[in-house]
């Protein structure tokens, strides 16, 4: 047997005939009139305290709950339980009127019986008995709450189709007009969400109790039950939210785990979506790399910090080469130890060309490293001591590694890597600002043989260029759209 609202149950137990309503006929000038024939609207007042015959004139228990006009009904959503602090107070934070546009020819009521008949003809989704409350049904009140949470409107108007059945939902400064088509659609969705969560909650409760009672008592006889999501739960959730879901850390990890555990099935069933997901992840990851790299450059991070960054993100190192490479090792031993076990030489990184297996040594400094020194003559700038020292250092490492490769590179050789054309890379400094210094730096690094010099800001720019390429959208011609104007029916607020 379906339950009834608490207020309806309380009213059904009353024996005093209450609550009560009074109808006030209002004429065209706003004055009280004696008959409905003279009236242009009827105001409905409500009281939940005592018989109207016993209440003195001007008693403050009378509250306005609605107004009926020939083309609309205006409902004032207020508390209707006398004795509570909410009695006569607005139910919503901002909305003061819920209006229902003409859904049929509205005859102004002159008696309570006629008022009852009028309300019985209201569309679905509204209370139809003034004794228990008026306005949007409780389970659909979230629709009005969503509107006023975003925009402090004072009136929500529910209206029928406009202009040949076209559905129009319009927002003016103080009024939101919701078509009945939209309201019907939202009611169905809200009911679906409610039912789905009720079923899911029941299944979860049953599983919880089963595991705590039956499984705990006899685990071999009663296996642990798992909670199953209702079909299309995730689909409906994402469609409704349009991506605006706030996930906790645990939910984020759970979402990643869910995709990872179902990766093979998803790749077979939805290859296009999996490819799109892969691209999205790559774009997001690349953007994070750019932000992190920019932060390290701005903060003049030490070589040790850059060492950790490149080790965690070897992809950035590959951007320094003109061919695909992958990381072999950080802090690789390249040889040079004496029989005492001293004087060994170590590089910063060792990478290998993906297609040929040719190895390359990488030496890193930091963005603050000066690239050019003091002018030697007018307009003549030599390489800085730090840059020339880094180049000399990586060249020594290269020669040592080649000499020792037969011993220290035995495992690398077996894996298909080779040191016969060992490339050297130095990552240091940022591009000089003065044009003469830029030219001097370019002359120096292009004069080197077998050593590539790349600055930190050049690495960052390559990452940015790749991001722009990955996020670029094809150009499409779009017809110009003029300024939006509401139909004449809603150009001004409802008075």
N, C-alpha and C positions, 0 to 999 in steps of 0.2 A: 504494500500500500504506500503510495507516494506521500512524503511528508508535506506539511503545510507550513508557511512562515509563522514564526512565533507570534507576531502581532495579529495575524488572522485568527490564530487559535485563541488568543486572549479575547478578541472581540466576540468570537463565537460563544464564549462563556459568560458574556455580560447579560444581565437581565434588566438593564435600565433603558434599553433602546438605543444607546449611543454606539459609536460617535454620531455627531450631527453635522449637517451642512445647511447653509443658507444661501439663496440665490438673490443677487442684486442686479436689477435691470438698469442698464446705463444707456442714455440717449446719445445723439450725435454730438452734443456739446459737452459730453462728460457728466451730465446731470442725471440724478436718479429719475426713473420713470416707473409707472405703475403696471404697464403691460409689456409683454414680449413683442407685441406688434410695433411699439414705439421704440424698442431698444435696438441698438446696433451691436451690443455685446452683453454678455452675462458674466458677472463676476461671482466666483464660488468661494465662500468662506467656510471654515471648518473649525469645530471645537471638539475636544475630547473630555471636557470637564462639565458635568452636570447637564440638566435639560435646558434647552434654549429658553423655555418659558421661565425658568428660575434664574437665569443669568441676568444681571443688571445691564443696562445700556452701556456700551463702551467697555465691556469686560475684555481684558487683555488676553483671554484664552482663545478668542477668535483670531484665526490666521487665514490669510489669502492663500489658496492652493491652486487655483486655475482661473482661466478666463476663456470664454467661448465666444468667438466671432464668426461671421459668416464664411470666412475663407481660411481660418486656422484655429487651432487650440493652443493656448499658451499655458504651460504647466510650470508652477513654481516649486522646484524640488526642495522641500523643507522637512524637518523631523515632525512627525505627527503623533508621537506618544507623549501625552501630557505627564508632567512630573519629572521628565528627564531634562537635563540641561540642553539637549539638542532640540527641544520642542520649539517649533517655529523658526529654527535656525537653518541656514542653507546647508544642504548636504555636501555640495561641492565647494572647492576653494574659490573658484571664480565664476563658474556658470550659475546664473540666477534664473534662467528660463530655458525650458525645453519646449520648442514649438513643433507642432505637427501640422504640415501644410494640408491643403484641401485634398482629401482622399475620397470624398463623396460630398454631396450637397449637405451642408451643415445647417440643421434647423436649430435655432436657439432654444434651449430647454427652459420651460417655465415651471417645471416641477422636479422633485428629486427623482421620480420615476423616469421622466424624460432624460434627465442627466445620466441615470444608470444605463438607459438604452443607447444613448450617444456613446458612452465609454465602451460599451460592449462591442461597438463597431470599429474600435481602434485597430490598427494593424497589429500583427504579431510583434512581440518584443517590448510591449508597454504594459504597465499595470492598468487594469480595467475596472478597478473598484476603488473609489475615492476613500472608502472607509479604512483601507489597509495601506494606503500610500499611492502616489502617482509618479509617473515618469518612466524612465528606462528600467526594465527588469534588473534585479540585483545582479544576476549572472552576466549581464551585458553592460553593467555600469562602467567597466574598464574602458569601453569605447569612448565615453564622455571624458573619463579621467585622462586618457591618452591625449585627447585634444587639448584640454586645459593645462596639462603638464608642459606642453610645448608652446602654447599661445594662450594668454589670459583672456579668452573670449568670455563674454557674459551671456551669449545666447547660442544654443545649438538648434538648428532648424532641420527637421527631417521632412523631405519633400518628395513628391512623386516625379515621374519622368518629365523632362522639359524638351520642347521642340521635337515633336515626333518620336518620343520615347528615348531620346538620348540621355544617358546618365551623366549628371554633372555634380561634382563636389567642389564647392567654392569656399574660399576663405577671404573674408573682408576684415578690416581692423578689429571688429568686435563680434562678428557673427561667423560661425562655421555652418555652411549649408551642406548636409549629407543627404545624398539621394537614398531612397528606400532600397534601390538595387544594391548599393554599397552596404547599407545596414544589414540586408538579408545575407549578403556574402560574409560579412564579419560575424554575424550571429552563428552561421554554420561553422565557421572556422573556430570560434570560441567554444562551441559545443563539442567539436571534434577534439580540441586540445584538452578540454575538461574530461571527456570520456576516456581519452587515451591515457591520461595521467592517472585517472581512477583505476583503470584496468592494470596499468603498470604498477601502481602502488599496491594493489591487492596481490599481484603475483610476487612482488618483492617481499611483502609481509609473510605470505605463505612460505616462500623459500627461506626466509629468516627463521621462522618458527620451526620448519622442518629440520633445518640444519642444527638448530639449538636443542631440539628435542629428540627427534628420531635418529638423525645421523650421529649425534653425540652418544646416544644410548647404544645403538648397534650400527656402527659405521659400515660393516661388511654387508649387512642386509639392506641398509638404507643409504645409498650413495649421496654425497653432497649435491644439492640442487644449485644450478646456476641461474642467474637472472637473465632473461632474454628480452631484448628490445622488441617493441611492437613493430610490425612491418612498416617500412617507410618513415620511421620516427626521425631519423637523421635528415632525410630528404625534406620532410615538412618543416623541421626546425630551421634548416638553412634557407629554405625558400621564404619563410615568414620573416626571418631576421635580415635577409639580404646581406649577410656577412657581419652584421653588427652584434656579434655574440661576444660577451666579455667572459673569457675563460680564465679560470684560476690556474696556478702552476700545475696542480695535479691533473686538471682537465687537459691542459696543453700536452703534458707528457702522455696522457691516456690517448689523446687524439693521434699523436705521432705513432704510438705503439699499435693502435688499431690499424692504421694504414700499413705499417711495416709488416704486421703479421698477416695481412691479407694482400700483400703486394703482388704475388703471383696470380691470384684470382682476379684482382683488379686489372692487371696488365692484359690478361686474356679477354676479360669482359668489357673493359673500358680503356682500350689503348690510347685513344685520343685524349681522354681526361688525365691519364697517367703522364702522358707527354706534357700536357699543359701544366700539371702539378710540378713536374721536374723543372720546367722552364721558370715557373713562379718561384720555386725554391732557389734556383740559381740566381735569379734577379735579386731576391731578398738577401741572399748570402753575399752577393757582390756589393750591394749597397752597404751592408754592414762592414765589409772589408774596406770600402772607400772611407766610411766614417772613422773607422779605427785608424787607418793609415793617416788620414788628415789630422786626427787627434795627436798621434805620435809625432808627426812633423811639427805641429804647432807647439808642442810641449818640449821640443828638443830632447827627445828620449835618448837614453844611453845606448851604446852598441849592444849591451846585454839585453835590453828590452827589445831591440830590433831583432836580435837573435831569436828570442822567444816568439816574437810575432811571426817571423818567416818560418820558423819550425812548425808553428801551429797552422800556418796558412801558406804552404809551399806554392800554392797556385800563383801568389803574387810574384814569386821568384821567376816563374815561367814567363811572366810578361816582359822580362828583361831580354829575352832571346827572340830571334826571328824564326825559330823552329820549335816544335813541341819538345819539351823536356819533362823529366820527372825527378823527384828528389830521391837520392840514394842514401845520404847520411848527412847529419850535422856534426861539426867538429871532427871531420875525417882525419885520420892519421895518414900522412903522405910520405913518411919515411924520414931518414936522416939521423937516426939514433946511433950513437957511438957504442963501442963494446961495453961502456959503463952504463948504457941505458939512458943516456942524457942527450940533449940537443935535438930531440925529436921535433918535427914540424907538423903543425895541424892547420888545416884550412877552416873556413867558417861553414861552407856547405859544399857537397859534392852532388852534382846532378848528371843525368845521362840523356842523350838525345833519344827520343822515343823510337825513331825509325832506324838509326844506324848503331846505337849503343855507344857512340863516342862520348867520352866523359868531359866534364867541365868543372873547374874550380871557381868558387865564388868567395870573394873577400868583401866584407861590409864594414863601413865606418858609420857615421851618423850624419843627419842632415846639417849639423852645424860645421862640418868639415869644410875648410876653405879650399876652393878649387884652383884659384890663381894666386900667385904671390905678388909682392910689390913690383912696380914697373922697373924693368932693367934699363930701358931707354924710353924715350918718349913714344908712347903707344905700344910698347913691347912688354907683354906680361908673360912671365914664365909660369909653369905649373907650380902650385904650392908644394911645400915640403911634405905636407900630409898626403896629398894626392900622388905625388911622385913616389913617396915612400910606400903607399899602398900598392901601386903598380909594381914596384921593385919586389915587394914582399910576395905578391901572388906569382910573379915570374920565378922567384926562387922556389916556391912551393911546386910550381909546374915542373921545373927541371928535376927537383928531388923526387917527385912522384914518378916521373918517367924512368929515372934511374932505379927506383926501388919497386917498380910495378911488378916485376917478375916475382917478387917476394910478397909485398904487402897487397898486391892486387890479384893474387891467385884466385880467390873466390869470385872477384868481379869478372875476371877473364872467363872463368867457367860459366858464368851467367850471361856471357855474350857482350860484356862491356870492354871497351878498348881505350888506351891512353895514347895511341899513336898520333892523334890530332887533337891534343888536349887544349880546350879553349879556356880562357881566363876571363872572369867578369869581376869588375869592381863597382860596388854601389856606394856612392859617397856624395855628400853635399846636396845643394840645390842650385839651380841654374843662376849664374851671376846676373845682377840687375843692369850693370853698365854694359853698353853695347861693345866697347873695346874688350872688356873682360870676357863677354860671351864669345867674341871672335877668337880670342886667345885660347879659351877652353876648347872650342871646336877644333882649332888647328892642332892642339896637343893630342886630343883623344883620337883624331883621325890619322895622326902620324904613328900611332901605336900599331904594332903587328902582333896579332894573337891575343890582344887584351881589349875587352869591351868595357867602356866606362859609361855608366848610367847614373843619373841623379835621382834622388828620392822623389822630387816633384814630377819627373818624367814618368816614373812608375805609377804615381798617383794619376797622372793625366791619361795613361794608357788604360787604367782601370775605369776611369770616367768615360772614356771613349767607348769602351766595350759595353758599359752600362747604357749609354745613349743608343748604341746600336741594338741592344737586346730589347729596349723598351720603346723603340721607334714604332709609330703606327703609320700604316700606309695612308697617304693623302687621299681624301675623298671630298668630292664637291657636295656641299650642303646648301640647300636653298635657304636664303635669308628668312629669318623669322621675325615678324614684327612684334611690337610690345603687346603683352597679354592684357586683355581687358575683360572684366567679368560681364556677363549678360546684364541687361538692364534691370532684371528682377533683383539683382544683388549689388547694384552699384552704390547704394547707400545702406547704412545699417538699419535694421528693423527698429522702429521707434518703440 
